[in-house]
Amino acid sequence: MALPSAVLHISNHILSQLSKAVTRPLFVALQGPQGSGKSFLANLVRSHLSAPPHALNVVVLSIDDLYLTHEELVTLAQRNPDNPLWRGRGQPGTHDVELGSKVLRSLREGKNGIELPRFDKSLFDGEGDRLHLDGTGTIVDSPVDVFIMEGWFMGFYPVSLQELQTKWDGIWAQERQLLGLNDALVGTKDDIADVNEALKGYMEIWEFFDTIVKIEAASSPSSVSPLSMIYKWRLEQEHDMKARNGGKGMTDVAVKLFVDRYIPGYVFFGDGIFRGYVGCSEAENKDMTRIAATPRWLGRSLRIGINEKREVVAVEEF
């Protein structure tokens, strides 16, 4: 069976960047929206590059596996009872950034016996919990050639408060209307500002990455919004899962509400992949001095546009 063309594009991009890399592993971020198939693609890329003639040691980790423990997620929600974005996992602020940095640092230093974190989404009636690092997970030994971390907001950057206000009054107002967003799920401007503040901590992880591959929906005349394809993809995934497990899963309405919670992230933070952080005040700029305002992956990254059937229709370097 032929590999999906997206796998070949990603693999060839990684090989190209690897040939220019001074040190290994090459750190690759893979960003794509819910339902786009990023986890599927990441695993196929690993299999392809691990096999002859490449025979590379490729490690894949989902940012989902860095979620806080169930107890910590509950505490976060209790401390922020009015913020719907933190009622459950998913958003910036619901991950253990320190753990992620520790794992990436160990990989960069070429250490042996690195156990990758695991988050089991089936525990606590679907709320999930991160499993203990007890030696039963995947153990990674050096040398690692390529490390891929995939996730829906990989590479997203926080914005200045002025930029947040501009987007709130402009594109956010438009998207809320076009997508029929549920205000009770997408939060207030202050709620989004809290997530924005939490996202600053993730720069500690982003600074490891040499290159990023962005999977996105190609523009379609029939789409009311560039983001509307996410709902279609995620709904297809749910229908497929229910067809295989006897009907267990979310209703179509529940899937819509599920995706609604993620839309603020795309609107407010998604273009940070291309432009980094845009500050506006001296105080805010000082707050961001410890991180790179401009992503280090610019000039060596890949953008892949896919249609509603997840077929590649556009490829662009950036």
Buried (B, 14 or more C-beta within 10 A) or exposed (E): EEEBBBBBBBBEBBBEBBEEBEEBBBBBBBBBBBBBBBBBBBBBBBBBBBEEEBEBBBBBBBBBBBBBBBEBBBEBBEEBEEBBBBBBBBBBBBBBBEBBBEBBEBBBEBBEEBBBBBBEEEEEEEBBBBBEBEEEBEEBEBEBBBBBBBBBBBBBBBBBBEBBBBBBEEEBEEBBEBBEBEEEBBBBBEBBBBBBBBBBBBBBBBBBBBBBBBBBBBEEEEBEBBBBBBBBBBBBBBEEEBEEEEEEBBEEEEBBBBBBBBBBBBBBBBBBBBEBBBBBEEEBEEBBEEBEBEBBBBEBBBBBBBBBEBEBBEBEEE
